[in-house]
């Protein structure tokens, strides 16, 4: 199991605490320091069953600078969105947990985190 975190994020800290309480084995990826590649993000989105705009943090300053809120949300613009998230990883929702069984969740709630526990 891998969890993408921003150490300054309270939701990430909560998710880590829940994983620790459950005795889960996981790897931490500080995705701001080690951003995902486009291929990695694409695979995580596939596992999540989401599109890049579904995991974009539109309230971030970088989103405003890019005008992300006005971008089309279509198959034709999907790669543009992925490129923006890879170039500006602060725009990616967190924490994201990828489980060994192939599932993944955006772990912003305790229920979501628990859903990937064995």
Protein Blocks (a to p, Z undefined) as FASTA:
>chain_A
ZZdddfklmklmmmmmmmmmnopacddddfklmccdfklmmmmmmmnopafklmpcfkbm
klmmnommmpccdfklmmmmmmmmmmmmmlpccdddddfkopacdffbfklmmmmpZZ
